[in-house]
Amino acid sequence: MDKQTFKLAAGLTQAMADRWHAHITAAWAEYGIDSPTRQAAWLAQIWHESGSFVYTREIWGPTPAQQRYEGRADLGNTQPGDGKRFMGRGLIQVTGRANYRACGIALGVDLEAEPTLLQGDALAARSACWFWQRKNLNALADAGDFVTLTRRINGGTNGLADRQQRWERAKRVLGVV
């Protein structure tokens, strides 16, 4: 996908398209997000999750929800301070020691030792595509099952209307029927 099409499909400024295009298209190629249908769904979901491709780190309050990261065995947060240390990072907000470990192994980077590396643009894009592949989201995108896709990413349907609006825009620009 050329940079101009990427810019329009993602609803980005030129500066943001310049920043993200190479990282995202390389990560798409690496993780098989290789059709306009898949790319439109990915753009819509990641646009929402990252606040228009602005945030590669969770905004930390800490909020009550963020405080509950501490000690959560399901996230692998077993050491004091793990909740904040392994806050959401990357374009899809990988969260928790166990997820950082799994993502780091897949990307060939020790994210458990250096969690802030996930905030860098290249790893932020790759981690989002890794997550997408790990959750088998290409199949849901191919089937047009955007609600289930949202649930797999978000655990619910938070922001569904915004995600769907972005999806329609990306599909229109990419010629997805």
N, CA and C atoms as an extended XYZ file, in Angstrom:
531
Properties=species:S:1:pos:R:3:atomname:S:1:resname:S:1:resid:I:1 pbc="F F F"
N         0.856       -1.164        0.000 N   MET     1
C         0.000        0.000        0.000 CA  MET     1
C         0.909        1.237        0.000 C   MET     1
N         0.619        2.151       -0.906 N   ASP     2
C         1.433        3.369       -0.948 CA  ASP     2
C         1.064        4.295        0.219 C   ASP     2
N         1.938        5.240        0.485 N   LYS     3
C         1.774        6.103        1.651 CA  LYS     3
C         0.512        6.967        1.578 C   LYS     3
N         0.155        7.446        0.404 N   GLN     4
C        -1.030        8.293        0.279 CA  GLN     4
C        -2.308        7.509        0.580 C   GLN     4
N        -2.396        6.298        0.078 N   THR     5
C        -3.551        5.453        0.357 CA  THR     5
C        -3.621        5.134        1.848 C   THR     5
N        -2.469        4.817        2.429 N   PHE     6
C        -2.383        4.560        3.867 CA  PHE     6
C        -2.884        5.765        4.654 C   PHE     6
N        -2.427        6.939        4.285 N   LYS     7
C        -2.829        8.178        4.960 CA  LYS     7
C        -4.350        8.348        4.924 C   LYS     7
N        -4.937        8.168        3.755 N   LEU     8
C        -6.377        8.353        3.608 CA  LEU     8
C        -7.182        7.269        4.331 C   LEU     8
N        -6.734        6.022        4.208 N   ALA     9
C        -7.458        4.914        4.839 CA  ALA     9
C        -7.426        5.014        6.361 C   ALA     9
N        -6.311        5.495        6.885 N   ALA    10
C        -6.163        5.592        8.342 CA  ALA    10
C        -6.628        6.936        8.886 C   ALA    10
N        -6.913        7.882        8.004 N   GLY    11
C        -7.343        9.205        8.458 CA  GLY    11
C        -6.237        9.956        9.175 C   GLY    11
N        -5.029        9.853        8.665 N   LEU    12
C        -3.865       10.455        9.309 CA  LEU    12
C        -3.439       11.752        8.642 C   LEU    12
N        -2.724       12.577        9.384 N   THR    13
C        -2.051       13.732        8.796 CA  THR    13
C        -0.858       13.214        8.002 C   THR    13
N        -0.286       14.062        7.176 N   GLN    14
C         0.888       13.649        6.409 CA  GLN    14
C         2.041       13.277        7.340 C   GLN    14
N         2.218       14.058        8.396 N   ALA    15
C         3.315       13.776        9.334 CA  ALA    15
C         3.142       12.405        9.981 C   ALA    15
N         1.912       12.075       10.368 N   MET    16
C         1.672       10.767       10.989 CA  MET    16
C         1.802        9.637        9.971 C   MET    16
N         1.370        9.864        8.758 N   ALA    17
C         1.551        8.854        7.709 CA  ALA    17
C         3.039        8.634        7.457 C   ALA    17
N         3.800        9.715        7.418 N   ASP    18
C         5.250        9.598        7.246 CA  ASP    18
C         5.868        8.804        8.390 C   ASP    18
N         5.407        9.040        9.583 N   ARG    19
C         5.947        8.356       10.767 CA  ARG    19
C         5.656        6.855       10.744 C   ARG    19
N         4.431        6.470       10.395 N   TRP    20
C         3.988        5.094       10.592 CA  TRP    20
C         4.012        4.193        9.363 C   TRP    20
N         3.946        4.734        8.172 N   HIS    21
C         3.745        3.923        6.972 CA  HIS    21
C         4.731        2.764        6.843 C   HIS    21
N         6.011        3.048        6.877 N   ALA    22
C         7.014        1.993        6.673 CA  ALA    22
C         6.945        0.927        7.775 C   ALA    22
N         6.772        1.351        9.011 N   HIS    23
C         6.716        0.392       10.128 CA  HIS    23
C         5.509       -0.527       10.008 C   HIS    23
N         4.376        0.063        9.707 N   ILE    24
C         3.146       -0.730        9.660 CA  ILE    24
C         3.116       -1.640        8.440 C   ILE    24
N         3.491       -1.137        7.284 N   THR    25
C         3.440       -2.003        6.101 CA  THR    25
C         4.451       -3.146        6.211 C   THR    25
N         5.588       -2.896        6.841 N   ALA    26
C         6.559       -3.985        7.065 CA  ALA    26
C         5.984       -5.017        8.028 C   ALA    26
N         5.342       -4.550        9.085 N   ALA    27
C         4.748       -5.471       10.062 CA  ALA    27
C         3.586       -6.248        9.437 C   ALA    27
N         2.796       -5.590        8.610 N   TRP    28
C         1.724       -6.308        7.904 CA  TRP    28
C         2.297       -7.452        7.081 C   TRP    28
N         3.365       -7.173        6.360 N   ALA    29
C         3.985       -8.207        5.521 CA  ALA    29
C         4.499       -9.366        6.388 C   ALA    29
N         5.089       -9.034        7.514 N   GLU    30
C         5.635      -10.043        8.419 CA  GLU    30
C         4.542      -10.943        8.992 C   GLU    30
N         3.367      -10.385        9.244 N   TYR    31
C         2.311      -11.114        9.947 CA  TYR    31
C         1.096      -11.450        9.085 C   TYR    31
N         1.208      -11.345        7.772 N   GLY    32
C         0.145      -11.813        6.891 CA  GLY    32
C        -1.122      -10.983        6.879 C   GLY    32
N        -0.997       -9.713        7.216 N   ILE    33
C        -2.146       -8.806        7.113 CA  ILE    33
C        -2.038       -8.215        5.707 C   ILE    33
N        -2.439       -9.039        4.750 N   ASP    34
C        -2.009       -8.851        3.369 CA  ASP    34
C        -3.125       -8.648        2.355 C   ASP    34
N        -4.289       -8.258        2.822 N   SER    35
C        -5.371       -7.954        1.884 CA  SER    35
C        -6.040       -6.665        2.334 C   SER    35
N        -6.682       -5.964        1.417 N   PRO    36
C        -7.392       -4.742        1.805 CA  PRO    36
C        -8.434       -4.979        2.905 C   PRO    36
N        -9.091       -6.118        2.892 N   THR    37
C       -10.085       -6.440        3.916 CA  THR    37
C        -9.438       -6.506        5.299 C   THR    37
N        -8.319       -7.203        5.392 N   ARG    38
C        -7.597       -7.335        6.661 CA  ARG    38
C        -7.013       -5.991        7.093 C   ARG    38
N        -6.452       -5.282        6.153 N   GLN    39
C        -5.826       -4.001        6.466 CA  GLN    39
C        -6.853       -2.970        6.922 C   GLN    39
N        -8.023       -2.963        6.316 N   ALA    40
C        -9.073       -2.022        6.727 CA  ALA    40
C        -9.506       -2.300        8.166 C   ALA    40
N        -9.709       -3.563        8.502 N   ALA    41
C       -10.103       -3.918        9.866 CA  ALA    41
C        -8.993       -3.570       10.850 C   ALA    41
N        -7.749       -3.880       10.493 N   TRP    42
C        -6.603       -3.581       11.362 CA  TRP    42
C        -6.499       -2.080       11.608 C   TRP    42
N        -6.574       -1.292       10.535 N   LEU    43
C        -6.467        0.162       10.689 CA  LEU    43
C        -7.551        0.712       11.608 C   LEU    43
N        -8.774        0.263       11.417 N   ALA    44
C        -9.885        0.758       12.238 CA  ALA    44
C        -9.678        0.431       13.711 C   ALA    44
N        -9.284       -0.793       13.984 N   GLN    45
C        -9.103       -1.208       15.372 CA  GLN    45
C        -7.899       -0.518       16.009 C   GLN    45
N        -6.812       -0.462       15.305 N   ILE    46
C        -5.591        0.124       15.876 CA  ILE    46
C        -5.737        1.634       15.984 C   ILE    46
N        -6.420        2.250       15.043 N   TRP    47
C        -6.682        3.690       15.135 CA  TRP    47
C        -7.365        3.980       16.465 C   TRP    47
N        -8.368        3.182       16.783 N   HIS    48
C        -9.097        3.398       18.035 CA  HIS    48
C        -8.213        3.096       19.252 C   HIS    48
N        -7.566        1.966       19.250 N   GLU    49
C        -6.772        1.532       20.404 CA  GLU    49
C        -5.630        2.497       20.732 C   GLU    49
N        -5.060        3.127       19.712 N   SER    50
C        -3.881        3.980       19.914 CA  SER    50
C        -4.209        5.473       19.926 C   SER    50
N        -5.483        5.803       19.902 N   GLY    51
C        -5.843        7.217       19.887 CA  GLY    51
C        -5.306        7.922       18.649 C   GLY    51
N        -5.621        7.393       17.490 N   SER    52
C        -5.189        7.950       16.190 CA  SER    52
C        -3.693        7.766       15.946 C   SER    52
N        -3.147        6.647       16.400 N   PHE    53
C        -1.725        6.331       16.225 CA  PHE    53
C        -0.824        7.291       16.999 C   PHE    53
N        -1.375        7.891       18.054 N   VAL    54
C        -0.616        8.834       18.883 CA  VAL    54
C         0.057        8.124       20.048 C   VAL    54
N        -0.662        7.206       20.695 N   TYR    55
C        -0.172        6.620       21.939 CA  TYR    55
C         0.429        5.238       21.731 C   TYR    55
N         1.650        5.080       22.197 N   THR    56
C         2.266        3.761       22.237 CA  THR    56
C         2.503        3.348       23.690 C   THR    56
N         1.933        4.121       24.604 N   ARG    57
C         1.995        3.803       26.033 CA  ARG    57
C         0.678        4.221       26.656 C   ARG    57
N         0.168        3.347       27.489 N   GLU    58
C        -1.067        3.632       28.209 CA  GLU    58
C        -0.910        4.904       29.043 C   GLU    58
N        -1.929        5.732       29.024 N   ILE    59
C        -1.921        6.922       29.875 CA  ILE    59
C        -2.164        6.438       31.302 C   ILE    59
N        -1.211        6.709       32.168 N   TRP    60
C        -1.243        6.135       33.513 CA  TRP    60
C        -1.741        7.151       34.514 C   TRP    60
N        -2.744        6.759       35.282 N   GLY    61
C        -3.319        7.613       36.306 CA  GLY    61
C        -2.623        7.489       37.658 C   GLY    61
N        -2.628        6.391       38.313 N   PRO    62
C        -3.323        5.173       37.885 CA  PRO    62
C        -4.822        5.249       38.162 C   PRO    62
N        -5.574        4.713       37.230 N   THR    63
C        -7.013        4.607       37.400 CA  THR    63
C        -7.307        3.376       38.258 C   THR    63
N        -8.530        3.248       38.748 N   PRO    64
C        -8.872        2.021       39.493 CA  PRO    64
C        -8.628        0.752       38.664 C   PRO    64
N        -8.947        0.795       37.375 N   ALA    65
C        -8.704       -0.370       36.516 CA  ALA    65
C        -7.206       -0.668       36.422 C   ALA    65
N        -6.390        0.364       36.294 N   GLN    66
C        -4.946        0.159       36.217 CA  GLN    66
C        -4.392       -0.375       37.540 C   GLN    66
N        -4.927        0.094       38.645 N   GLN    67
C        -4.479       -0.407       39.954 CA  GLN    67
C        -4.738       -1.910       40.083 C   GLN    67
N        -5.756       -2.386       39.400 N   ARG    68
C        -6.068       -3.820       39.447 CA  ARG    68
C        -5.101       -4.663       38.615 C   ARG    68
N        -4.208       -4.056       37.834 N   TYR    69
C        -3.179       -4.830       37.127 CA  TYR    69
C        -2.221       -5.482       38.122 C   TYR    69
N        -2.002       -4.804       39.247 N   GLU    70
C        -1.046       -5.284       40.242 CA  GLU    70
C        -1.501       -6.633       40.795 C   GLU    70
N        -0.591       -7.600       40.782 N   GLY    71
C        -0.865       -8.908       41.355 CA  GLY    71
C        -1.772       -9.810       40.535 C   GLY    71
N        -2.096       -9.420       39.303 N   ARG    72
C        -2.984      -10.254       38.482 CA  ARG    72
C        -2.208      -11.405       37.866 C   ARG    72
N        -2.429      -12.583       38.404 N   ALA    73
C        -1.739      -13.778       37.930 CA  ALA    73
C        -2.068      -14.068       36.468 C   ALA    73
N        -3.296      -13.763       36.015 N   ASP    74
C        -3.665      -14.027       34.624 CA  ASP    74
C        -2.847      -13.188       33.652 C   ASP    74
N        -2.282      -12.078       34.122 N   LEU    75
C        -1.390      -11.248       33.301 CA  LEU    75
C         0.083      -11.571       33.571 C   LEU    75
N         0.320      -12.474       34.505 N   GLY    76
C         1.696      -12.808       34.866 CA  GLY    76
C         2.340      -11.774       35.778 C   GLY    76
N         1.535      -10.885       36.326 N   ASN    77
C         2.065       -9.831       37.196 CA  ASN    77
C         2.226      -10.386       38.613 C   ASN    77
N         3.384      -10.992       38.858 N   THR    78
C         3.624      -11.694       40.115 CA  THR    78
C         4.599      -10.961       41.032 C   THR    78
N         5.302       -9.970       40.525 N   GLN    79
C         6.279       -9.229       41.318 CA  GLN    79
C         5.693       -7.867       41.685 C   GLN    79
N         6.037       -7.349       42.873 N   PRO    80
C         5.566       -6.008       43.236 CA  PRO    80
C         5.990       -4.979       42.180 C   PRO    80
N         5.042       -4.155       41.754 N   GLY    81
C         5.313       -3.131       40.744 CA  GLY    81
C         5.071       -3.566       39.310 C   GLY    81
N         4.758       -4.864       39.109 N   ASP    82
C         4.521       -5.359       37.745 CA  ASP    82
C         3.362       -4.643       37.062 C   ASP    82
N         2.341       -4.270       37.819 N   GLY    83
C         1.176       -3.622       37.214 CA  GLY    83
C         1.565       -2.401       36.416 C   GLY    83
N         2.328       -1.515       37.017 N   LYS    84
C         2.764       -0.312       36.305 CA  LYS    84
C         3.871       -0.622       35.314 C   LYS    84
N         4.818       -1.455       35.707 N   ARG    85
C         5.958       -1.752       34.833 CA  ARG    85
C         5.488       -2.349       33.497 C   ARG    85
N         4.476       -3.199       33.556 N   PHE    86
C         3.990       -3.862       32.344 CA  PHE    86
C         2.618       -3.315       31.931 C   PHE    86
N         2.487       -1.982       32.041 N   MET    87
C         1.278       -1.290       31.567 CA  MET    87
C         1.143       -1.490       30.062 C   MET    87
N         0.002       -1.115       29.522 N   GLY    88
C        -0.224       -1.253       28.091 CA  GLY    88
C         0.776       -0.446       27.269 C   GLY    88
N         1.428       -1.125       26.336 N   ARG    89
C         2.361       -0.460       25.415 CA  ARG    89
C         2.203       -1.061       24.023 C   ARG    89
N         2.701       -0.319       23.050 N   GLY    90
C         2.549       -0.711       21.654 CA  GLY    90
C         1.248       -0.141       21.119 C   GLY    90
N         1.043       -0.271       19.837 N   LEU    91
C        -0.173        0.273       19.240 CA  LEU    91
C        -1.437       -0.438       19.711 C   LEU    91
N        -1.300       -1.669       20.199 N   ILE    92
C        -2.479       -2.399       20.670 CA  ILE    92
C        -2.487       -2.536       22.183 C   ILE    92
N        -1.521       -1.939       22.854 N   GLN    93
C        -1.478       -1.921       24.313 CA  GLN    93
C        -1.313       -3.326       24.910 C   GLN    93
N        -0.208       -3.980       24.571 N   VAL    94
C         0.162       -5.243       25.212 CA  VAL    94
C         0.303       -4.951       26.706 C   VAL    94
N        -0.321       -5.764       27.555 N   THR    95
C        -0.380       -5.506       28.993 CA  THR    95
C        -0.044       -6.768       29.779 C   THR    95
N         0.789       -6.620       30.800 N   GLY    96
C         1.105       -7.710       31.711 CA  GLY    96
C         2.408       -8.414       31.381 C   GLY    96
N         3.105       -8.835       32.441 N   ARG    97
C         4.406       -9.496       32.291 CA  ARG    97
C         4.342      -10.683       31.327 C   ARG    97
N         3.340      -11.550       31.483 N   ALA    98
C         3.251      -12.741       30.635 CA  ALA    98
C         3.104      -12.372       29.161 C   ALA    98
N         2.315      -11.358       28.870 N   ASN    99
C         2.135      -10.937       27.476 CA  ASN    99
C         3.393      -10.272       26.931 C   ASN    99
N         4.091       -9.507       27.754 N   TYR   100
C         5.368       -8.927       27.335 CA  TYR   100
C         6.367      -10.038       27.018 C   TYR   100
N         6.399      -11.064       27.857 N   ARG   101
C         7.316      -12.188       27.631 CA  ARG   101
C         6.996      -12.868       26.300 C   ARG   101
N         5.723      -13.208       26.088 N   ALA   102
C         5.325      -13.891       24.848 CA  ALA   102
C         5.585      -13.020       23.626 C   ALA   102
N         5.250      -11.752       23.712 N   CYS   103
C         5.478      -10.833       22.591 CA  CYS   103
C         6.967      -10.687       22.321 C   CYS   103
N         7.750      -10.536       23.370 N   GLY   104
C         9.196      -10.391       23.215 CA  GLY   104
C         9.834      -11.596       22.561 C   GLY   104
N         9.395      -12.787       22.957 N   ILE   105
C         9.918      -14.006       22.331 CA  ILE   105
C         9.604      -13.996       20.844 C   ILE   105
N         8.366      -13.652       20.513 N   ALA   106
C         7.955      -13.622       19.101 CA  ALA   106
C         8.719      -12.577       18.298 C   ALA   106
N         8.998      -11.433       18.905 N   LEU   107
C         9.676      -10.345       18.193 CA  LEU   107
C        11.195      -10.433       18.289 C   LEU   107
N        11.708      -11.333       19.121 N   GLY   108
C        13.151      -11.471       19.286 CA  GLY   108
C        13.774      -10.349       20.104 C   GLY   108
N        13.016       -9.834       21.090 N   VAL   109
C        13.473       -8.732       21.931 CA  VAL   109
C        13.100       -9.065       23.378 C   VAL   109
N        13.984       -8.760       24.317 N   ASP   110
C        13.691       -9.043       25.719 CA  ASP   110
C        12.843       -7.918       26.318 C   ASP   110
N        11.545       -7.985       26.062 N   LEU   111
C        10.632       -6.956       26.559 CA  LEU   111
C        10.390       -7.080       28.058 C   LEU   111
N        10.637       -8.250       28.593 N   GLU   112
C        10.472       -8.411       30.031 CA  GLU   112
C        11.544       -7.608       30.775 C   GLU   112
N        12.748       -7.583       30.240 N   ALA   113
C        13.832       -6.814       30.850 CA  ALA   113
C        13.736       -5.328       30.518 C   ALA   113
N        13.247       -5.008       29.326 N   GLU   114
C        13.161       -3.619       28.857 CA  GLU   114
C        11.771       -3.342       28.295 C   GLU   114
N        10.762       -3.243       29.149 N   PRO   115
C         9.392       -3.077       28.653 CA  PRO   115
C         9.172       -1.802       27.843 C   PRO   115
N         9.946       -0.756       28.093 N   THR   116
C         9.731        0.500       27.367 CA  THR   116
C        10.095        0.396       25.891 C   THR   116
N        10.820       -0.649       25.509 N   LEU   117
C        11.148       -0.823       24.084 CA  LEU   117
C         9.883       -0.932       23.230 C   LEU   117
N         8.814       -1.401       23.828 N   LEU   118
C         7.554       -1.581       23.104 CA  LEU   118
C         6.922       -0.249       22.703 C   LEU   118
N         7.419        0.846       23.245 N   GLN   119
C         6.909        2.170       22.884 CA  GLN   119
C         7.514        2.690       21.580 C   GLN   119
N         8.611        2.127       21.130 N   GLY   120
C         9.233        2.561       19.876 CA  GLY   120
C         8.354        2.195       18.695 C   GLY   120
N         8.372        3.009       17.671 N   ASP   121
C         7.436        2.851       16.555 CA  ASP   121
C         7.493        1.475       15.886 C   ASP   121
N         8.690        0.981       15.594 N   ALA   122
C         8.795       -0.303       14.882 CA  ALA   122
C         8.222       -1.437       15.720 C   ALA   122
N         8.607       -1.512       16.995 N   LEU   123
C         8.094       -2.582       17.851 CA  LEU   123
C         6.625       -2.371       18.197 C   LEU   123
N         6.185       -1.128       18.288 N   ALA   124
C         4.766       -0.860       18.538 CA  ALA   124
C         3.920       -1.424       17.395 C   ALA   124
N         4.370       -1.229       16.164 N   ALA   125
C         3.646       -1.751       14.997 CA  ALA   125
C         3.726       -3.276       14.943 C   ALA   125
N         4.927       -3.814       15.143 N   ARG   126
C         5.092       -5.265       15.090 CA  ARG   126
C         4.290       -5.957       16.183 C   ARG   126
N         4.266       -5.381       17.383 N   SER   127
C         3.533       -6.014       18.480 CA  SER   127
C         2.026       -6.046       18.188 C   SER   127
N         1.515       -5.007       17.564 N   ALA   128
C         0.093       -4.991       17.205 CA  ALA   128
C        -0.215       -6.080       16.177 C   ALA   128
N         0.678       -6.271       15.245 N   CYS   129
C         0.471       -7.318       14.233 CA  CYS   129
C         0.662       -8.704       14.829 C   CYS   129
N         1.615       -8.850       15.746 N   TRP   130
C         1.796      -10.118       16.472 CA  TRP   130
C         0.511      -10.474       17.225 C   TRP   130
N        -0.033       -9.511       17.951 N   PHE   131
C        -1.271       -9.718       18.697 CA  PHE   131
C        -2.390      -10.142       17.747 C   PHE   131
N        -2.486       -9.451       16.618 N   TRP   132
C        -3.516       -9.735       15.610 CA  TRP   132
C        -3.411      -11.182       15.144 C   TRP   132
N        -2.202      -11.608       14.845 N   GLN   133
C        -1.997      -12.987       14.386 CA  GLN   133
C        -2.281      -13.979       15.515 C   GLN   133
N        -1.798      -13.679       16.703 N   ARG   134
C        -1.967      -14.564       17.858 CA  ARG   134
C        -3.445      -14.803       18.165 C   ARG   134
N        -4.272      -13.799       17.981 N   LYS   135
C        -5.712      -13.903       18.251 CA  LYS   135
C        -6.510      -14.345       17.024 C   LYS   135
N        -5.808      -14.700       15.937 N   ASN   136
C        -6.448      -15.167       14.701 CA  ASN   136
C        -7.456      -14.160       14.156 C   ASN   136
N        -7.069      -12.898       14.158 N   LEU   137
C        -7.993      -11.838       13.763 CA  LEU   137
C        -8.132      -11.700       12.248 C   LEU   137
N        -7.189      -12.228       11.475 N   ASN   138
C        -7.374      -12.210       10.020 CA  ASN   138
C        -8.643      -12.969        9.631 C   ASN   138
N        -8.894      -14.096       10.298 N   ALA   139
C       -10.083      -14.892        9.964 CA  ALA   139
C       -11.360      -14.102       10.235 C   ALA   139
N       -11.389      -13.361       11.348 N   LEU   140
C       -12.575      -12.560       11.655 CA  LEU   140
C       -12.709      -11.388       10.684 C   LEU   140
N       -11.585      -10.785       10.309 N   ALA   141
C       -11.631       -9.699        9.328 CA  ALA   141
C       -12.137      -10.230        7.988 C   ALA   141
N       -11.609      -11.383        7.571 N   ASP   142
C       -12.034      -11.984        6.297 CA  ASP   142
C       -13.524      -12.295        6.296 C   ASP   142
N       -14.048      -12.698        7.451 N   ALA   143
C       -15.470      -13.037        7.569 CA  ALA   143
C       -16.346      -11.804        7.760 C   ALA   143
N       -15.713      -10.633        7.962 N   GLY   144
C       -16.476       -9.409        8.188 CA  GLY   144
C       -17.103       -9.352        9.575 C   GLY   144
N       -16.607      -10.173       10.501 N   ASP   145
C       -17.170      -10.230       11.852 CA  ASP   145
C       -16.476       -9.209       12.750 C   ASP   145
N       -16.823       -7.967       12.544 N   PHE   146
C       -16.146       -6.856       13.209 CA  PHE   146
C       -16.468       -6.782       14.700 C   PHE   146
N       -17.644       -7.189       15.094 N   VAL   147
C       -18.015       -7.142       16.512 CA  VAL   147
C       -17.200       -8.166       17.305 C   VAL   147
N       -17.102       -9.392       16.815 N   THR   148
C       -16.291      -10.396       17.507 CA  THR   148
C       -14.824       -9.993       17.495 C   THR   148
N       -14.374       -9.415       16.400 N   LEU   149
C       -13.001       -8.922       16.313 CA  LEU   149
C       -12.751       -7.878       17.405 C   LEU   149
N       -13.686       -6.975       17.584 N   THR   150
C       -13.577       -5.950       18.629 CA  THR   150
C       -13.519       -6.596       20.005 C   THR   150
N       -14.349       -7.585       20.228 N   ARG   151
C       -14.355       -8.273       21.528 CA  ARG   151
C       -13.023       -8.962       21.802 C   ARG   151
N       -12.422       -9.550       20.778 N   ARG   152
C       -11.128      -10.221       20.969 CA  ARG   152
C       -10.037       -9.232       21.343 C   ARG   152
N       -10.140       -8.029       20.841 N   ILE   153
C        -9.131       -7.004       21.131 CA  ILE   153
C        -9.419       -6.351       22.472 C   ILE   153
N       -10.656       -5.988       22.687 N   ASN   154
C       -11.044       -5.123       23.803 CA  ASN   154
C       -11.643       -5.866       24.994 C   ASN   154
N       -12.050       -7.096       24.794 N   GLY   155
C       -12.727       -7.815       25.861 CA  GLY   155
C       -14.208       -7.474       25.940 C   GLY   155
N       -14.639       -6.553       25.133 N   GLY   156
C       -16.035       -6.111       25.069 CA  GLY   156
C       -16.217       -5.337       23.778 C   GLY   156
N       -17.133       -4.393       23.799 N   THR   157
C       -17.386       -3.600       22.590 CA  THR   157
C       -17.155       -2.117       22.848 C   THR   157
N       -16.247       -1.809       23.745 N   ASN   158
C       -15.902       -0.419       24.041 CA  ASN   158
C       -15.494        0.317       22.758 C   ASN   158
N       -16.141        1.447       22.497 N   GLY   159
C       -15.801        2.251       21.328 CA  GLY   159
C       -16.244        1.663       20.003 C   GLY   159
N       -17.202        0.759       20.034 N   LEU   160
C       -17.602        0.063       18.808 CA  LEU   160
C       -18.040        1.027       17.701 C   LEU   160
N       -18.834        2.029       18.029 N   ALA   161
C       -19.316        2.958       16.994 CA  ALA   161
C       -18.144        3.668       16.312 C   ALA   161
N       -17.168        4.106       17.091 N   ASP   162
C       -15.987        4.763       16.525 CA  ASP   162
C       -15.187        3.783       15.658 C   ASP   162
N       -14.993        2.584       16.141 N   ARG   163
C       -14.255        1.565       15.393 CA  ARG   163
C       -14.956        1.279       14.052 C   ARG   163
N       -16.278        1.151       14.098 N   GLN   164
C       -17.033        0.862       12.877 CA  GLN   164
C       -16.953        2.023       11.883 C   GLN   164
N       -17.007        3.239       12.394 N   GLN   165
C       -16.875        4.406       11.518 CA  GLN   165
C       -15.515        4.389       10.821 C   GLN   165
N       -14.474        4.091       11.549 N   ARG   166
C       -13.121        4.009       10.974 CA  ARG   166
C       -13.027        2.864        9.979 C   ARG   166
N       -13.684        1.764       10.293 N   TRP   167
C       -13.679        0.600        9.413 CA  TRP   167
C       -14.340        0.940        8.079 C   TRP   167
N       -15.471        1.622        8.145 N   GLU   168
C       -16.163        2.014        6.906 CA  GLU   168
C       -15.286        2.933        6.067 C   GLU   168
N       -14.630        3.870        6.706 N   ARG   169
C       -13.734        4.782        5.985 CA  ARG   169
C       -12.599        4.003        5.311 C   ARG   169
N       -11.939        3.130        6.070 N   ALA   170
C       -10.815        2.374        5.528 CA  ALA   170
C       -11.279        1.454        4.389 C   ALA   170
N       -12.428        0.793        4.553 N   LYS   171
C       -12.939       -0.064        3.495 CA  LYS   171
C       -13.213        0.743        2.227 C   LYS   171
N       -13.809        1.902        2.388 N   ARG   172
C       -14.122        2.749        1.231 CA  ARG   172
C       -12.841        3.144        0.489 C   ARG   172
N       -11.836        3.601        1.227 N   VAL   173
C       -10.575        4.019        0.601 CA  VAL   173
C        -9.871        2.834       -0.056 C   VAL   173
N        -9.932        1.673        0.572 N   LEU   174
C        -9.211        0.504        0.050 CA  LEU   174
C       -10.023       -0.305       -0.949 C   LEU   174
N       -11.261        0.113       -1.207 N   GLY   175
C       -12.076       -0.570       -2.216 CA  GLY   175
C       -12.642       -1.903       -1.755 C   GLY   175
N       -12.827       -2.052       -0.445 N   VAL   176
C       -13.408       -3.282        0.093 CA  VAL   176
C       -14.923       -3.160       -0.005 C   VAL   176
N       -15.534       -4.161       -0.599 N   VAL   177
C       -16.981       -4.141       -0.795 CA  VAL   177
C       -17.709       -4.749        0.381 C   VAL   177
